[in-house]
């Protein structure tokens, strides 16, 4: 963030530019009862807060927490 700010790019501009890629800028076209969010409990790429935020934003559809990380899940 420091190098970006040093070039005169504001935090607000960065958020605006990346918003087009954010699922938090969208709503599913699929009915909520058919939506499933799958997340890993040990994910080092996507922190736990992100799927939880998406779950709230998408009006609390089903969510499945798999043991493991971004690339590996273990089925109990």
C-alpha positions in Angstrom: 0.0 0.0 0.0 2.9 2.4 0.7 4.4 2.1 -2.8 0.9 2.7 -4.4 0.3 5.7 -2.2 3.8 7.1 -3.0 2.7 7.1 -6.7 -0.3 9.2 -5.8 -2.9 6.4 -6.0 -5.5 6.7 -3.3 -6.9 3.8 -1.3 -10.4 4.7 -2.5 -9.3 4.4 -6.2 -7.8 1.0 -5.6 -11.0 -0.2 -3.9 -13.1 1.1 -6.7 -10.9 -0.6 -9.3 -10.9 -4.0 -7.6 -14.7 -3.8 -6.7 -15.5 -5.1 -10.2 -13.8 -8.4 -9.2 -15.2 -8.7 -5.7 -18.1 -11.1 -5.0 -19.2 -8.5 -2.4 -20.1 -6.3 -5.3 -22.5 -8.9 -6.7 -25.5 -11.0 -5.7 -26.0 -14.5 -7.0 -28.5 -15.0 -9.8 -29.2 -18.5 -8.3 -31.9 -18.6 -5.6 -30.3 -18.5 -2.1 -31.5 -22.0 -1.2 -29.4 -23.3 -4.1 -26.2 -21.5 -3.2 -23.4 -23.2 -1.4 -20.2 -21.5 -0.2 -17.3 -23.9 0.4 -14.4 -22.7 2.6 -11.4 -24.2 4.3 -10.8 -23.9 8.0 -7.0 -23.9 7.6 -6.9 -21.7 4.5 -3.8 -19.5 4.4 -4.9 -17.7 1.2 -8.5 -16.8 2.0 -8.9 -15.8 5.7 -11.9 -17.2 7.5 -13.4 -13.7 7.6 -13.8 -13.5 3.8 -16.2 -16.4 3.3 -18.1 -15.3 6.5 -18.4 -11.8 5.0 -19.6 -13.3 1.7 -22.1 -15.5 3.6 -23.6 -12.5 5.3 -23.7 -10.4 2.1 -25.4 -13.2 0.1 -28.1 -13.4 2.8 -26.7 -16.5 4.7 -26.9 -19.4 2.2 -25.6 -22.8 3.1 -21.9 -22.8 3.9 -19.6 -25.8 4.2 -16.4 -25.7 6.2 -13.9 -28.3 5.0 -10.9 -29.1 7.2 -7.8 -28.0 5.2 -6.6 -25.2 3.2 -7.1 -23.5 -0.2 -5.8 -26.5 -2.2 -6.3 -29.4 0.1 -9.4 -30.5 2.0 -9.8 -33.5 4.2 -13.2 -35.2 4.5 -14.0 -36.4 8.0 
